[in-house]
């Protein structure tokens, strides 16, 4: 549906709030119950009716893709917030990496769907890299410029390392990925 100028009409504020609440609720439910969790559980957590879920996301694939994109955007936007609010660039980097770990833990709940043959999922990995590698690069550059970390760390390799440390964290209660990620980030400090 388009207006006279040929643009999509602006959505109502309550529709935008409902969608955001749905995406946050779906992410939380997916982490605890998997992507096949009943839609009624997502609706209940978001405080909306089941029909509202289907109005925003006609299929489960639509919902999974939207959750993934919503979380990528939140993680991308957090980079600037971390830089603005942290006491040092290193503290900003560490905080953002902590948020990135949270995202990865949720992403693992979506992994089965993201490996499916559905065409909607094909471009998500490229989208993830396009949005998050520059954010990580900005944080690394700021921390390196302040002398708090080594200058030879690439964003992609750091993100890949963090991602690899997070694999299996959801299936082994003895494995503390967050602790290992903290050690990795501490290891970015320049030698004395």
KAHUUR-V135400 format. One record per pair of residues at least 24 apart in sequence whose ideal C-beta (glycine too) atoms are under 6 Angstrom apart, sorted by sequence separation. I is the first residue (numbers start at 0). J is the second residue. D is the distance in Angstrom with one decimal. If there is no record, write none. Layout:
I_J_D ; I_J_D
//
This chain:
21_45_4.7 ; 74_98_5.8 ; 20_45_4.4 ; 74_102_4.8 ; 34_63_5.8 ; 17_47_5.6 ; 70_102_5.3 ; 17_51_5.8 ; 21_55_5.9 ; 152_187_5.9 ; 18_55_5.2 ; 25_62_5.7 ; 149_187_5.9 ; 148_187_4.1 ; 26_66_5.1 ; 149_189_5.1 ; 25_66_4.9 ; 67_109_5.9 ; 22_65_5.9 ; 95_138_5.5 ; 22_66_5.4 ; 63_109_5.8 ; 92_138_4.4 ; 22_69_4.1 ; 91_138_5.9 ; 63_112_4.6 ; 92_142_4.9 ; 88_141_3.8 ; 89_142_4.8 ; 88_142_4.1 ; 64_119_4.9 ; 75_130_4.5 ; 67_123_5.7 ; 71_127_5.5 ; 75_131_5.9 ; 78_134_3.6 ; 60_117_5.2 ; 88_145_4.8 ; 89_147_3.8 ; 60_119_5.5 ; 71_130_5.2 ; 75_134_5.2 ; 103_162_5.8 ; 78_138_5.9 ; 103_165_4.4 ; 107_169_5.5 ; 30_105_5.3 ; 100_177_5.9 ; 30_108_4.8 ; 34_112_5.0 ; 26_105_5.3 ; 29_108_4.4 ; 100_180_5.6 ; 96_184_5.6 ; 93_184_5.3
//
